[in-house]
Amino acid sequence: MNLGPTELLVVLAIILLLFGAKKLPDLARSLGKSTREFKHGMTEAAEQPDVTATPGSTRAPDSGSEQRQI
């Protein structure tokens, strides 16, 4: 699905009508912050080792599937 210049202008015009000219800079700023935080979280998660798995263990940790007796 390729968007040409005409389609992009129509989409931008609709966004301008929905949010107004005063809200667009705030909307773009918050979108940029969200993207930055998401990327930071992804790189941070990739750098940390997985602490739930033990070396040599192929069994998943017990999820508490046992029922307690009352």
Backbone as XML, in Angstrom:
<?xml version="1.0"?>
<chain id="A" units="angstrom">
  <residue number="1" name="MET">
    <atom name="N" x="0.845" y="-1.168" z="0.000"/>
    <atom name="CA" x="0.000" y="0.000" z="0.000"/>
    <atom name="C" x="0.896" y="1.238" z="0.000"/>
  </residue>
  <residue number="2" name="ASN">
    <atom name="N" x="0.962" y="1.904" z="-1.120"/>
    <atom name="CA" x="1.767" y="3.118" z="-1.243"/>
    <atom name="C" x="0.881" y="4.347" z="-1.115"/>
  </residue>
  <residue number="3" name="LEU">
    <atom name="N" x="1.328" y="5.278" z="-0.321"/>
    <atom name="CA" x="0.606" y="6.542" z="-0.180"/>
    <atom name="C" x="1.316" y="7.596" z="-1.017"/>
  </residue>
  <residue number="4" name="GLY">
    <atom name="N" x="0.598" y="8.172" z="-1.922"/>
    <atom name="CA" x="1.154" y="9.238" z="-2.743"/>
    <atom name="C" x="1.031" y="10.576" z="-2.044"/>
  </residue>
  <residue number="5" name="PRO">
    <atom name="N" x="1.527" y="11.623" z="-2.684"/>
    <atom name="CA" x="1.470" y="12.952" z="-2.070"/>
    <atom name="C" x="0.035" y="13.443" z="-1.840"/>
  </residue>
  <residue number="6" name="THR">
    <atom name="N" x="-0.870" y="13.093" z="-2.732"/>
    <atom name="CA" x="-2.258" y="13.531" z="-2.579"/>
    <atom name="C" x="-2.898" y="12.891" z="-1.354"/>
  </residue>
  <residue number="7" name="GLU">
    <atom name="N" x="-2.674" y="11.582" z="-1.191"/>
    <atom name="CA" x="-3.242" y="10.891" z="-0.039"/>
    <atom name="C" x="-2.663" y="11.426" z="1.267"/>
  </residue>
  <residue number="8" name="LEU">
    <atom name="N" x="-1.368" y="11.718" z="1.290"/>
    <atom name="CA" x="-0.739" y="12.268" z="2.490"/>
    <atom name="C" x="-1.320" y="13.632" z="2.847"/>
  </residue>
  <residue number="9" name="LEU">
    <atom name="N" x="-1.581" y="14.456" z="1.849"/>
    <atom name="CA" x="-2.180" y="15.762" z="2.106"/>
    <atom name="C" x="-3.589" y="15.630" z="2.668"/>
  </residue>
  <residue number="10" name="VAL">
    <atom name="N" x="-4.343" y="14.683" z="2.156"/>
    <atom name="CA" x="-5.703" y="14.462" z="2.655"/>
    <atom name="C" x="-5.655" y="13.989" z="4.108"/>
  </residue>
  <residue number="11" name="VAL">
    <atom name="N" x="-4.749" y="13.060" z="4.423"/>
    <atom name="CA" x="-4.625" y="12.562" z="5.791"/>
    <atom name="C" x="-4.202" y="13.688" z="6.727"/>
  </residue>
  <residue number="12" name="LEU">
    <atom name="N" x="-3.231" y="14.489" z="6.324"/>
    <atom name="CA" x="-2.789" y="15.615" z="7.148"/>
    <atom name="C" x="-3.897" y="16.646" z="7.349"/>
  </residue>
  <residue number="13" name="ALA">
    <atom name="N" x="-4.700" y="16.884" z="6.326"/>
    <atom name="CA" x="-5.814" y="17.823" z="6.456"/>
    <atom name="C" x="-6.856" y="17.303" z="7.439"/>
  </residue>
  <residue number="14" name="ILE">
    <atom name="N" x="-7.130" y="16.003" z="7.402"/>
    <atom name="CA" x="-8.093" y="15.415" z="8.337"/>
    <atom name="C" x="-7.563" y="15.509" z="9.768"/>
  </residue>
  <residue number="15" name="ILE">
    <atom name="N" x="-6.277" y="15.224" z="9.952"/>
    <atom name="CA" x="-5.673" y="15.335" z="11.285"/>
    <atom name="C" x="-5.742" y="16.772" z="11.782"/>
  </residue>
  <residue number="16" name="LEU">
    <atom name="N" x="-5.478" y="17.719" z="10.904"/>
    <atom name="CA" x="-5.552" y="19.127" z="11.277"/>
    <atom name="C" x="-6.964" y="19.519" z="11.692"/>
  </residue>
  <residue number="17" name="LEU">
    <atom name="N" x="-7.961" y="19.010" z="10.982"/>
    <atom name="CA" x="-9.349" y="19.305" z="11.331"/>
    <atom name="C" x="-9.754" y="18.657" z="12.660"/>
  </residue>
  <residue number="18" name="LEU">
    <atom name="N" x="-9.261" y="17.446" z="12.912"/>
    <atom name="CA" x="-9.634" y="16.744" z="14.132"/>
    <atom name="C" x="-9.003" y="17.354" z="15.373"/>
  </residue>
  <residue number="19" name="PHE">
    <atom name="N" x="-7.718" y="17.677" z="15.302"/>
    <atom name="CA" x="-7.001" y="18.113" z="16.494"/>
    <atom name="C" x="-6.807" y="19.617" z="16.583"/>
  </residue>
  <residue number="20" name="GLY">
    <atom name="N" x="-6.874" y="20.302" z="15.479"/>
    <atom name="CA" x="-6.666" y="21.743" z="15.493"/>
    <atom name="C" x="-5.195" y="22.099" z="15.420"/>
  </residue>
  <residue number="21" name="ALA">
    <atom name="N" x="-4.904" y="23.311" z="14.975"/>
    <atom name="CA" x="-3.532" y="23.747" z="14.760"/>
    <atom name="C" x="-2.772" y="23.919" z="16.069"/>
  </residue>
  <residue number="22" name="LYS">
    <atom name="N" x="-3.467" y="24.238" z="17.144"/>
    <atom name="CA" x="-2.787" y="24.466" z="18.420"/>
    <atom name="C" x="-2.362" y="23.155" z="19.095"/>
  </residue>
  <residue number="23" name="LYS">
    <atom name="N" x="-3.078" y="22.082" z="18.837"/>
    <atom name="CA" x="-2.785" y="20.802" z="19.486"/>
    <atom name="C" x="-1.732" y="19.980" z="18.742"/>
  </residue>
  <residue number="24" name="LEU">
    <atom name="N" x="-1.501" y="20.246" z="17.463"/>
    <atom name="CA" x="-0.585" y="19.419" z="16.682"/>
    <atom name="C" x="0.841" y="19.406" z="17.227"/>
  </residue>
  <residue number="25" name="PRO">
    <atom name="N" x="1.447" y="20.543" z="17.625"/>
    <atom name="CA" x="2.801" y="20.465" z="18.176"/>
    <atom name="C" x="2.877" y="19.640" z="19.465"/>
  </residue>
  <residue number="26" name="ASP">
    <atom name="N" x="1.872" y="19.775" z="20.321"/>
    <atom name="CA" x="1.847" y="18.978" z="21.546"/>
    <atom name="C" x="1.694" y="17.495" z="21.233"/>
  </residue>
  <residue number="27" name="LEU">
    <atom name="N" x="0.862" y="17.185" z="20.260"/>
    <atom name="CA" x="0.652" y="15.804" z="19.857"/>
    <atom name="C" x="1.936" y="15.206" z="19.291"/>
  </residue>
  <residue number="28" name="ALA">
    <atom name="N" x="2.631" y="15.941" z="18.443"/>
    <atom name="CA" x="3.888" y="15.464" z="17.868"/>
    <atom name="C" x="4.962" y="15.305" z="18.943"/>
  </residue>
  <residue number="29" name="ARG">
    <atom name="N" x="5.009" y="16.222" z="19.875"/>
    <atom name="CA" x="5.992" y="16.149" z="20.961"/>
    <atom name="C" x="5.761" y="14.909" z="21.823"/>
  </residue>
  <residue number="30" name="SER">
    <atom name="N" x="4.516" y="14.654" z="22.191"/>
    <atom name="CA" x="4.226" y="13.489" z="23.030"/>
    <atom name="C" x="4.463" y="12.187" z="22.273"/>
  </residue>
  <residue number="31" name="LEU">
    <atom name="N" x="4.205" y="12.189" z="20.976"/>
    <atom name="CA" x="4.474" y="11.006" z="20.168"/>
    <atom name="C" x="5.978" y="10.734" z="20.105"/>
  </residue>
  <residue number="32" name="GLY">
    <atom name="N" x="6.777" y="11.772" z="19.968"/>
    <atom name="CA" x="8.229" y="11.623" z="19.960"/>
    <atom name="C" x="8.756" y="11.108" z="21.284"/>
  </residue>
  <residue number="33" name="LYS">
    <atom name="N" x="8.222" y="11.627" z="22.397"/>
    <atom name="CA" x="8.639" y="11.160" z="23.722"/>
    <atom name="C" x="8.288" y="9.690" z="23.913"/>
  </residue>
  <residue number="34" name="SER">
    <atom name="N" x="7.094" y="9.317" z="23.489"/>
    <atom name="CA" x="6.666" y="7.928" z="23.630"/>
    <atom name="C" x="7.561" y="6.997" z="22.822"/>
  </residue>
  <residue number="35" name="THR">
    <atom name="N" x="7.902" y="7.397" z="21.619"/>
    <atom name="CA" x="8.773" y="6.589" z="20.771"/>
    <atom name="C" x="10.151" y="6.439" z="21.394"/>
  </residue>
  <residue number="36" name="ARG">
    <atom name="N" x="10.693" y="7.533" z="21.920"/>
    <atom name="CA" x="12.009" y="7.489" z="22.565"/>
    <atom name="C" x="12.004" y="6.577" z="23.781"/>
  </residue>
  <residue number="37" name="GLU">
    <atom name="N" x="10.977" y="6.680" z="24.623"/>
    <atom name="CA" x="10.883" y="5.846" z="25.816"/>
    <atom name="C" x="10.727" y="4.373" z="25.446"/>
  </residue>
  <residue number="38" name="PHE">
    <atom name="N" x="9.976" y="4.088" z="24.392"/>
    <atom name="CA" x="9.793" y="2.714" z="23.945"/>
    <atom name="C" x="11.122" y="2.136" z="23.469"/>
  </residue>
  <residue number="39" name="LYS">
    <atom name="N" x="11.860" y="2.888" z="22.661"/>
    <atom name="CA" x="13.158" y="2.415" z="22.176"/>
    <atom name="C" x="14.130" y="2.214" z="23.331"/>
  </residue>
  <residue number="40" name="HIS">
    <atom name="N" x="14.123" y="3.132" z="24.298"/>
    <atom name="CA" x="14.998" y="3.006" z="25.456"/>
    <atom name="C" x="14.650" y="1.742" z="26.249"/>
  </residue>
  <residue number="41" name="GLY">
    <atom name="N" x="13.383" y="1.488" z="26.436"/>
    <atom name="CA" x="12.949" y="0.293" z="27.150"/>
    <atom name="C" x="13.324" y="-0.982" z="26.412"/>
  </residue>
  <residue number="42" name="MET">
    <atom name="N" x="13.234" y="-0.972" z="25.101"/>
    <atom name="CA" x="13.589" y="-2.149" z="24.319"/>
    <atom name="C" x="15.081" y="-2.439" z="24.409"/>
  </residue>
  <residue number="43" name="THR">
    <atom name="N" x="15.916" y="-1.414" z="24.325"/>
    <atom name="CA" x="17.359" y="-1.639" z="24.417"/>
    <atom name="C" x="17.747" y="-2.034" z="25.832"/>
  </residue>
  <residue number="44" name="GLU">
    <atom name="N" x="17.077" y="-1.471" z="26.829"/>
    <atom name="CA" x="17.358" y="-1.816" z="28.219"/>
    <atom name="C" x="16.979" y="-3.268" z="28.490"/>
  </residue>
  <residue number="45" name="ALA">
    <atom name="N" x="15.863" y="-3.711" z="27.959"/>
    <atom name="CA" x="15.425" y="-5.092" z="28.155"/>
    <atom name="C" x="16.340" y="-6.067" z="27.429"/>
  </residue>
  <residue number="46" name="ALA">
    <atom name="N" x="16.874" y="-5.672" z="26.287"/>
    <atom name="CA" x="17.766" y="-6.549" z="25.529"/>
    <atom name="C" x="19.115" y="-6.694" z="26.227"/>
  </residue>
  <residue number="47" name="GLU">
    <atom name="N" x="19.535" y="-5.689" z="26.977"/>
    <atom name="CA" x="20.824" y="-5.732" z="27.655"/>
    <atom name="C" x="20.781" y="-6.576" z="28.924"/>
  </residue>
  <residue number="48" name="GLN">
    <atom name="N" x="19.629" y="-6.683" z="29.569"/>
    <atom name="CA" x="19.519" y="-7.418" z="30.820"/>
    <atom name="C" x="19.350" y="-8.907" z="30.546"/>
  </residue>
  <residue number="49" name="PRO">
    <atom name="N" x="20.057" y="-9.746" z="31.318"/>
    <atom name="CA" x="19.887" y="-11.195" z="31.136"/>
    <atom name="C" x="18.539" y="-11.644" z="31.673"/>
  </residue>
  <residue number="50" name="ASP">
    <atom name="N" x="18.080" y="-12.766" z="31.185"/>
    <atom name="CA" x="16.810" y="-13.330" z="31.625"/>
    <atom name="C" x="17.012" y="-13.969" z="32.991"/>
  </residue>
  <residue number="51" name="VAL">
    <atom name="N" x="16.382" y="-13.432" z="34.011"/>
    <atom name="CA" x="16.587" y="-13.920" z="35.368"/>
    <atom name="C" x="15.611" y="-15.028" z="35.748"/>
  </residue>
  <residue number="52" name="THR">
    <atom name="N" x="14.601" y="-15.296" z="34.944"/>
    <atom name="CA" x="13.614" y="-16.318" z="35.292"/>
    <atom name="C" x="14.099" y="-17.710" z="34.951"/>
  </residue>
  <residue number="53" name="ALA">
    <atom name="N" x="14.954" y="-17.861" z="33.971"/>
    <atom name="CA" x="15.431" y="-19.171" z="33.564"/>
    <atom name="C" x="16.763" y="-19.471" z="34.242"/>
  </residue>
  <residue number="54" name="THR">
    <atom name="N" x="16.915" y="-20.714" z="34.690"/>
    <atom name="CA" x="18.182" y="-21.124" z="35.271"/>
    <atom name="C" x="18.961" y="-21.900" z="34.224"/>
  </residue>
  <residue number="55" name="PRO">
    <atom name="N" x="20.280" y="-21.818" z="34.241"/>
    <atom name="CA" x="21.075" y="-22.540" z="33.242"/>
    <atom name="C" x="20.830" y="-24.043" z="33.322"/>
  </residue>
  <residue number="56" name="GLY">
    <atom name="N" x="20.603" y="-24.666" z="32.190"/>
    <atom name="CA" x="20.392" y="-26.101" z="32.128"/>
    <atom name="C" x="18.979" y="-26.535" z="32.445"/>
  </residue>
  <residue number="57" name="SER">
    <atom name="N" x="18.121" y="-25.626" z="32.783"/>
    <atom name="CA" x="16.752" y="-25.974" z="33.121"/>
    <atom name="C" x="15.869" y="-25.818" z="31.894"/>
  </residue>
  <residue number="58" name="THR">
    <atom name="N" x="15.125" y="-26.883" z="31.586"/>
    <atom name="CA" x="14.220" y="-26.808" z="30.439"/>
    <atom name="C" x="12.775" y="-26.706" z="30.900"/>
  </residue>
  <residue number="59" name="ARG">
    <atom name="N" x="12.556" y="-26.852" z="32.187"/>
    <atom name="CA" x="11.197" y="-26.801" z="32.723"/>
    <atom name="C" x="10.831" y="-25.382" z="33.107"/>
  </residue>
  <residue number="60" name="ALA">
    <atom name="N" x="9.621" y="-24.984" z="32.794"/>
    <atom name="CA" x="9.144" y="-23.650" z="33.138"/>
    <atom name="C" x="8.899" y="-23.589" z="34.639"/>
  </residue>
  <residue number="61" name="PRO">
    <atom name="N" x="9.048" y="-22.413" z="35.241"/>
    <atom name="CA" x="8.764" y="-22.286" z="36.673"/>
    <atom name="C" x="7.314" y="-22.637" z="36.975"/>
  </residue>
  <residue number="62" name="ASP">
    <atom name="N" x="7.070" y="-23.149" z="38.177"/>
    <atom name="CA" x="5.734" y="-23.550" z="38.602"/>
    <atom name="C" x="4.831" y="-22.318" z="38.635"/>
  </residue>
  <residue number="63" name="SER">
    <atom name="N" x="3.722" y="-22.397" z="37.974"/>
    <atom name="CA" x="2.833" y="-21.227" z="37.875"/>
    <atom name="C" x="1.757" y="-21.234" z="38.959"/>
  </residue>
  <residue number="64" name="GLY">
    <atom name="N" x="1.890" y="-22.126" z="39.918"/>
    <atom name="CA" x="0.895" y="-22.147" z="40.994"/>
    <atom name="C" x="-0.376" y="-22.827" z="40.571"/>
  </residue>
  <residue number="65" name="SER">
    <atom name="N" x="-0.263" y="-23.847" z="39.727"/>
    <atom name="CA" x="-1.464" y="-24.502" z="39.219"/>
    <atom name="C" x="-2.094" y="-25.435" z="40.249"/>
  </residue>
  <residue number="66" name="GLU">
    <atom name="N" x="-1.365" y="-25.682" z="41.353"/>
    <atom name="CA" x="-1.935" y="-26.529" z="42.388"/>
    <atom name="C" x="-3.037" y="-25.777" z="43.123"/>
  </residue>
  <residue number="67" name="GLN">
    <atom name="N" x="-4.094" y="-26.484" z="43.464"/>
    <atom name="CA" x="-5.187" y="-25.853" z="44.196"/>
    <atom name="C" x="-4.956" y="-26.043" z="45.682"/>
  </residue>
  <residue number="68" name="ARG">
    <atom name="N" x="-5.247" y="-24.998" z="46.434"/>
    <atom name="CA" x="-5.085" y="-25.075" z="47.881"/>
    <atom name="C" x="-6.347" y="-25.655" z="48.496"/>
  </residue>
  <residue number="69" name="GLN">
    <atom name="N" x="-6.145" y="-26.441" z="49.540"/>
    <atom name="CA" x="-7.265" y="-27.022" z="50.281"/>
    <atom name="C" x="-7.722" y="-26.037" z="51.350"/>
  </residue>
  <residue number="70" name="ILE">
    <atom name="N" x="-9.003" y="-25.874" z="51.485"/>
    <atom name="CA" x="-9.542" y="-24.971" z="52.495"/>
    <atom name="C" x="-10.027" y="-25.760" z="53.677"/>
  </residue>
</chain>
